Amino acid sequence: MTRILIVEPDAEATRTLEALLPAAVGESVAHSPLVQDALVSVEAHGAEVVVIGAGVSDDDALAAIAQISEQAPVVSTILVRTYVSADLLRKAIRAGAADVVGTGDTSDELREAVDRVLRHSERLQVAARPEPDQARRGTVVTVFSTKGGVGKSVLSTNLGVALATLSQSVVLVDLDLQFGDVGIMLGLEPTLTIAGAAQANDRLDAELLSGYMVEHSSGLKCLLAPVQPEEAESITPGRIARILELLSEMFDAVIVDTCAALDETVLTALDRSDHVLAVTMMDVASIKNTRISLQKLHQLGYDGDFVEVVLNRADSKVFLAPAQVEKAIGRGISVQIPSDRIVPQSVNKGVPVVLESPRSDVSKALMGIARSIVEMQQKAVNGDVA
């Protein structure tokens, strides 16, 4: 079966690109010198990924990406350019490209991009063909936003504690590897962090991984971010994937708090998630970032009920209404969390608001999200897949 189709008119450039592909691809590579025949070649070879080389003009490449995205949406396209401008990147993503790679560092970038889209393809195939006898796995929920200050970590910490109060075994992973705040928000000392677990990658198992967790008084287990930002350098996407895989076997629920970006760390978490909570607020900067990031998630194949939008501080008096936010981002809001001054107060105390003020409207909204995750787990156990 062909997994990769290289579209490049120059034979030497084609050989160079093929040499840069992941070793696991093996001989499952096809070639097409004419970009106009790209879609026909995709259909003929059954390719999962199309790599469009720098020998194809920008206009022709963008047209091919758009055509493949529309007529073969399960196929991912990666565009290779000599120089990647912000304008070209924006146009390629809008056309449906999964990634744009510059030739300045093609070796690593192309290999990582192909690895990522192939993993995503495999994940979709596994999800489409569930094994009835396979071991039950915990639900992985990633809390996501490309805009800082929207309440992502507040949601993550409170959601983790809320699930613990619902008798769930739950772990919270702080993947804001340089500046994570989970420890501070929960009043926990980061004596043990994810950095230690990543360094033990070659011998990491469930028992060893448990040793790097810190427990909150609610029963929530936490895998905290490194104390020093430079420690993040050793925590590679492959090691993150291994950690999340183990955690999903150990707990009913895995909550992942992420940095305000759409980088390799976040994409690794998304690839291993069952559900994504995209957080936004009632300001134009947050709304703009949310619209763009949702478009990108759609292009990467994260669609349908996989992503839910959470509107934080939804009752803010800022001359915007939730309906206007929905129109601006192009999709509905699943959960609205109201404003309340008890939230920053609880953050400063290091006590989650669901414990500090459980009867508040904020806590009720957060508990509602937690209960929906428990319901999702129960449906998965019963085989009730929507």
C-alpha positions, -999 to +999 in steps of 0.1 A: +000+000+000+013+035-009+014+058+020+033+088+006+029+105-028+057+130-038+046+156-064+078+171-078+088+177-115+125+175-108+138+140-105+168+149-083+146+169-059+122+139-058+150+116-047+161+142-021+126+144-006+123+106-006+155+103+013+142+126+040+110+106+047+107+086+079+124+052+077+092+034+087+076+045+053+098+020+036+090+014+000+055+027+002+062+059-018+049+069-052+058+098-075+040+122-097+059+148-117+028+167-127+009+186-101-022+186-123-023+148-119-019+148-081-056+140-073-056+112-099-024+098-085-038+099-050-068+079-060-047+055-080-022+048-053-045+053-022-019+076-006-024+089+029+000+119+026+009+141-004+042+159-003+043+188-028+079+198-036+095+232-041+096+226-079+058+232-081+048+269-083+030+284-054-002+289-074-003+254-088+006+239-053-022+259-036-047+248-063-037+212-059-040+214-021-074+229-023-086+202-048-072+173-026-087+189+005-121+191-011-122+158-030-100+136-008-104+151+027-088+121+045-056+127+026-031+152+042-009+175+022+025+189+031+039+217+012+077+221+008+090+256-001+124+272-004+111+301+016+080+301+038+065+336+041+037+344+065+014+351+036+021+317+019+017+299+052-017+315+057-028+307+021-016+271+024-034+264+057-066+280+043-063+258+012-062+227+035-025+219+039-015+200+070+019+217+072+043+239+053+080+230+055+110+252+046+140+236+029+163+254+053+158+225+078+139+201+056+154+169+071+139+173+106+108+193+096+097+171+068+103+139+087+084+152+118+055+165+097+051+132+079+053+113+111+026+135+127+001+132+099+006+094+096+001+090+133-031+111+130-043+089+101-036+057+121-055+071+151-085+078+129-084+043+114-082+027+148-111+048+161-131+038+131-125+001+137-127-005+175-118-039+188-146-052+210-122-071+233-095-045+236-087-032+271-107-002+282-087+030+281-091+062+300-105+093+284-079+119+274-092+155+274-070+183+262-077+219+272-066+241+244-062+278+233-037+296+213-044+328+233-030+332+268-051+345+297-084+329+287-086+307+318-072+275+304-053+264+335-082+274+357-105+252+337-079+223+337-073+223+374-109+227+384-120+200+359-094+176+373-106+182+409-142+180+399-137+146+383-118+134+414-149+144+435-170+123+412-150+092+422-129+092+390-093+082+390-078+112+372-044+127+364-037+163+353-007+168+330+008+203+328+021+205+292+029+242+294+064+230+298+081+264+302+057+284+323+031+260+336+009+272+365-009+240+376+013+236+407+006+271+419-031+270+412-034+238+433-010+248+460+015+220+452+052+220+455+069+209+422+094+186+438+086+160+411+079+170+375+073+156+340+110+163+333+120+134+354+095+111+337+108+122+303+144+115+312+134+080+323+118+073+289+137+042+280+127+024+312+094+042+319+064+021+330+033+027+351+050+022+384+079+045+376+057+071+361+035+072+393+067+081+412+069+114+394+033+125+403+022+148+430-012+142+447-037+169+456-059+167+486-089+159+464-072+127+452-062+143+418-028+132+407-007+158+389+023+155+365+037+191+369+056+212+345+094+216+350+107+241+375+132+256+350+121+265+315+153+251+300+143+216+312+116+216+286+142+210+259+146+173+269+108+166+268+104+156+232+070+148+214+079+111+214+084+111+251+052+130+257+034+105+235+048+076+256+037+094+289+002+100+277-002+065+264+008+051+298-015+075+317-045+066+296-039+030+307-036+040+344-065+064+349-102+069+341-095+104+328-063+123+317-067+161+316-040+179+296-033+216+302-014+231+272+006+262+264-009+290+244+004+277+210-002+251+183+033+236+184+046+200+184+039+195+221+002+205+217-002+185+184+012+154+202-015+159+229-042+164+204-032+133+185-037+112+216-069+129+228-105+117+228-119+152+234-107+188+231-120+218+250-112+250+231-113+279+255-121+315+244-134+347+260-154+378+251-127+399+235-118+403+199-083+390+203-095+357+218-122+354+193-098+359+164-073+334+177-101+309+184-115+312+148-080+306+133-071+277+156-105+260+150-099+263+112-065+248+117-079+219+138-105+213+111-077+211+085-059+186+106-090+164+108-102+172+143-139+176+136-174+170+149-178+164+186-141+159+191-138+197+197-161+217+220-159+254+225-159+267+261-167+304+265-152+318+297-166+349+315-195+345+292-216+372+310-190+399+307-204+433+298-183+441+268-209+449+241-207+414+228-231+385+231-224+348+230-244+345+197-220+371+182-190+350+193-205+319+177-210+337+144-175+350+145-158+317+152-182+298+129-194+272+153-216+268+184-205+273+220-210+241+241-204+255+276-206+290+290-188+298+322-199+330+340-177+357+355-172+357+392-146+374+414-143+343+435-123+327+406-092+350+409-095+348+447-095+310+446-064+311+422-046+333+447-054+309+475-043+279+456-078+263+462-099+254+431-132+272+430-152+239+428-139+233+464-138+269+476-173+278+465-191+247+452-225+263+451-214+292+428-226+293+392-190+290+380-186+257+400-219+244+386-207+250+350-174+233+357-191+204+374-213+201+343-183+196+321-169+170+345-202+151+344-203+152+306-169+135+305-181+108+329-211+103+306-187+101+277-167+074+295-198+054+303-209+055+266-175+043+255-177+014+280-211+004+268-201+007+232-226+035+226-206+055+200-224+084+185 
